[in-house]
């Protein structure tokens, strides 16, 4: 499994189109993802000033686009990058990304993407 952090409002687009392709995908050519171990570090580093974030749990085996583990910033930590849109069938679960005083924590409560239209 790999994970993608996004704004809560992306859910409606995924459900209406059947896939996820963020705006930055066109510029970079890939979708930034993280392993489970990387999620909290990424969230706290890049999203510390944001609330109402969600976490997509993605079954990378179900992805037709290539998933490449790489580091484009020169570090040694490799991140999964998805080179293509993510189909809804590959998104196994969705959760709100909990934010506390000391930063984000990994979600305990997950839902299917179809069941969260009321969020």
Order of alpha helices (4+ residues) and beta strands (2+ residues): beta-alpha-beta-alpha-beta-alpha-beta-beta-beta-beta-beta-beta-beta
